[in-house]
Amino acid sequence: MRKIFVEVYAHFSKEGEITPISFVWLDGKTYEIDKIIEKRNAASLKAGGQGIRYKILVRSKILYLFCDENRWFVEFIHY
């Protein structure tokens, strides 16, 4: 699996917390994040890299959104 880098729109609190709100997919469509299920420091076991991992819900699909050295990428979860 390769990293799919995306543009992310996020809220930055005065305490320094980053909350992603939406991201722009490869086709140019913007997808709203319906829910952040989990946030933690983690490695991407499929695509490589390490950073803040957000487990998110987007249109009934669960994805991993990573912030790795100020770059964002998406990883799908397959069941």
N, C-alpha and C positions, 0 to 999 in steps of 0.2 A: 504494500500500500504506500502511496506517496502522500506527501502533505499537500493539501489543497488550501493555499493561502487565500484569505478573504479580507475585504475591507469591513471593519466593525465600527458601529456607532455605539458609544458607551457613555455612561454617566460617571463622573468623577466627583466623589464627595469631598468635603473640606477635610475629612479625616484621612483621605488618600485611598479610600475604597473604590475599586473599579467594578462597575456593573454593566456588562454588555446588554444592549437593548435590541439591536438588530445587526444583520450582516448582509453583505452584497455577494450573491453567488456568482459563479463564472459567467452565467448568461445575462448578468446585469440586474437581475431581480433582487429586490430587498426583501428579506424574510425577518419578520418580527419574532423575537424570542418570547414564547408564551410563558415559560417558567424556567427558573434556574433551580434544578433539583439538588445540585451539590456543587460546592466549590472547594478545591484543595490543591496543594502542590503535588504534582504527579508527573510521571514520565509517560510519553506516548509509546506504548509497547508495540503498536503496529507501524507507525510512521517514523518513530525516532524523535528525539528531542525531549526537553523537560521544561516545565514552567507551571503556570496556574492552569488547572484544568477545570472547566465548567461543564458539568453534565446538564444539558439543556433539553427542553421540549419545544419542538417547532413543528406545527401542523401535525400533531399526533405522532411524530417521530422523535426518538431520542438520539441525540448527537453528543459528541464531545467537542467542545470549542476550547482550544489551547491558546494561551498568550505566552509565547516563547521569545524572550529577548525583544519585546515590543513588536513582534510580528504575530499575527493571528492565523491559525489554521483549523480546519474542521476534520474530524474523524468520525465516521459512522459506526454505530454499534449494531452488529448483526446477531440476531438470535437464532 
